[in-house]
């Protein structure tokens, strides 16, 4: 919910590395990072991504509200919390 900051790429790169090392299985597809920002400067993004060797994309978003049919297909906060607790318990 903020505009793009170059340091966000470093954080995303860190999280991708952690997923690849701790979670990803050999049968999984490559991990990609998608950074959604309130707004971005393409020139700044280009420099931030210049020497990054992982697949990362940066895009702006415009949020109004999700359509009802999409809302119904999403898990609730309670379901997501339960799933995260299950994953954490296995480590």
C-alpha positions in Angstrom: 0.0 0.0 0.0 3.0 2.2 -0.7 4.9 3.5 -3.7 7.9 1.5 -4.9 11.1 1.7 -2.9 14.3 0.1 -4.3 14.9 -1.7 -1.0 11.7 -3.7 -1.6 13.6 -5.6 -4.2 16.2 -6.7 -1.7 13.5 -7.9 0.7 11.7 -9.8 -2.1 15.0 -11.3 -3.2 15.5 -12.5 0.4 12.1 -14.1 0.6 12.5 -15.9 -2.7 15.8 -17.3 -1.5 14.2 -18.4 1.8 11.3 -20.1 -0.1 13.8 -21.8 -2.5 15.9 -23.1 0.4 13.3 -24.0 3.0 10.0 -24.7 1.3 10.5 -25.4 -2.4 10.6 -29.0 -3.6 12.4 -30.4 -6.6 9.1 -30.9 -8.4 8.0 -27.3 -7.8 8.2 -24.7 -10.6 10.7 -21.9 -10.1 9.8 -19.3 -7.5 8.9 -15.9 -8.8 8.4 -12.7 -7.0 5.7 -10.2 -7.7 5.8 -6.9 -6.1 2.6 -4.8 -6.2 2.9 -1.1 -5.4 0.6 1.9 -5.2 2.8 3.5 -7.9 6.2 3.1 -9.4 8.8 4.9 -11.5 9.9 2.5 -14.3 13.4 4.0 -14.4 13.9 3.4 -10.7 12.5 -0.1 -11.0 14.9 -0.9 -13.9 17.9 0.1 -11.8 16.7 -1.8 -8.7 16.3 -5.0 -10.8 19.5 -4.6 -12.9 21.7 -7.2 -11.2 19.0 -9.4 -9.6 19.2 -12.9 -11.0 15.8 -14.1 -9.8 12.5 -13.7 -11.7 10.9 -10.6 -10.1 8.2 -8.4 -11.5 7.0 -5.0 -10.2 3.6 -3.6 -11.1 1.2 -0.9 -9.9 -2.2 -1.9 -8.7 -5.5 -0.1 -8.4 -7.8 -1.5 -5.8 -11.5 -0.8 -5.8 -13.2 -4.0 -4.6 -13.1 -7.6 -5.6 -16.1 -9.0 -7.5 -18.3 -11.2 -5.3 -17.5 -14.4 -7.3 -13.8 -13.9 -6.6 -14.4 -13.1 -2.9 -16.3 -16.4 -2.6 -13.4 -18.3 -4.1 -10.8 -16.9 -1.6 -10.0 -18.5 1.8 -11.1 -16.7 4.9 -8.6 -15.1 7.3 -9.3 -17.9 9.7 -8.6 -20.6 7.1 -5.3 -18.9 6.1 -4.3 -18.6 9.7 -5.0 -22.3 10.4 -3.1 -23.3 7.3 -0.1 -21.2 8.3 -0.1 -22.7 11.8 -0.1 -26.2 10.3 2.9 -25.3 8.1 4.8 -23.7 10.9 4.2 -26.8 13.1 5.8 -29.0 10.5 9.1 -27.1 10.7 
